[in-house]
Amino acid sequence: MNSAHRSIHVAALCLAPFALAAPAFPAQLDLPSEGWASWEVAAVDGAPDWCCWSSDRKVRNAPGAACRLDGEPSGYGSRDDETTDAVRIYARVAGGKIDRLRVLSASCPVEAATPIRDLGTVAEDDSARWLIDLAKQSDSAAVKRHGVGEHVLTALAINRGNVARDALAGMARSDARKETRKQAVFWLALLRGSEGAEITSSIMFNDKDPDVRQHAAFSMTQSKSPRAAAELIRLGNTDTAGEVRAQAWFWLAHTGATEAENAIAAALRKDADEEVRDRALFALSQLPDDRSTRALIAAAEDRSLSRELRKKAVFWLAQSDSDSARAYLDQVLTTRF
């Protein structure tokens, strides 16, 4: 995923309005009975600098512009690899409920229709406990629409400290709602460093639901774990579900790892599931640059593969804009027809 817009891709997961029953607010969070409050909290290492940006120039909005808390998010995300060491959480109370939550870099300018009560800096564990309470006390309507609330998961993921990490890990491992487990593992992989990657790996191999294991495989590619490729190869070789194995090869190709070609080529020869073999061949077409062309040519020339697989390799070569692919196809047409 393009680093300049990684957060734009996930912004919809964390900014949608939701309605959660107001918890018994900790004393440290003296929220108003109506309106906005905000507080600053320490962020995890490498936290993205979430703010509002110009959509065409990838630069922060001109002076005087700001993120509008009451409106729909526009041009929201992080720029390149810029990070922050602190974030602000904005919560709006309406009718005794939290009806909106937003998480932005502490330096990001904002504006709201009503005054914002500034609670100052809140200890990371106090903020995490408030978020956990908010998640636990969601009303039935909110649960139906938004599950535990991806925005709460986002805030927990970027919140420094073990309380936030452990709560998110618990949701990823054991929440009864599949979508909550999927979103929790995504945020763990994206924002919680090596610890998040380890938890993601555990879920990738152990969750009972193959859909969650697939999502964990994707999430692993969003982490910075040096073992991501090795873990995906192990998943592709061992998972009992063909769909999970196929997705492991697809995401392995997208990592661009040097060992991807050999691992996927081996799956072409040994996986017992025809659909997985077809999907593994497609994964070769997703390798970067000319590597995909070389891998597909090797598959087309590999007489240990079935005729159908070799034909499909030629098909994917024909979809390529690579000069090498066109040269190979010209050679095939010239020498064999």
KAGI-V873014 format. One record per helix or strand of 2 or more residues. SS is the DSSP state (2 for helix, 1 for strand). FROM is the first residue (numbers start at 1). TO is the last residue. If there is no record, write none. Layout:
BEGIN
ss = (SS/SS)
from = (FROM/FROM)
to = (TO/TO)
END
This chain:
BEGIN
ss = (2/1/1/1/1/1/1/1/1/1/2/2/2/2/2/2/2/2/2/2/2/2/2/2)
from = (3/20/35/51/67/76/83/97/110/116/124/140/150/162/178/193/210/228/242/260/274/291/307/323)
to = (15/21/48/53/68/77/94/105/111/121/136/146/158/174/191/206/222/238/255/270/284/301/318/336)
END
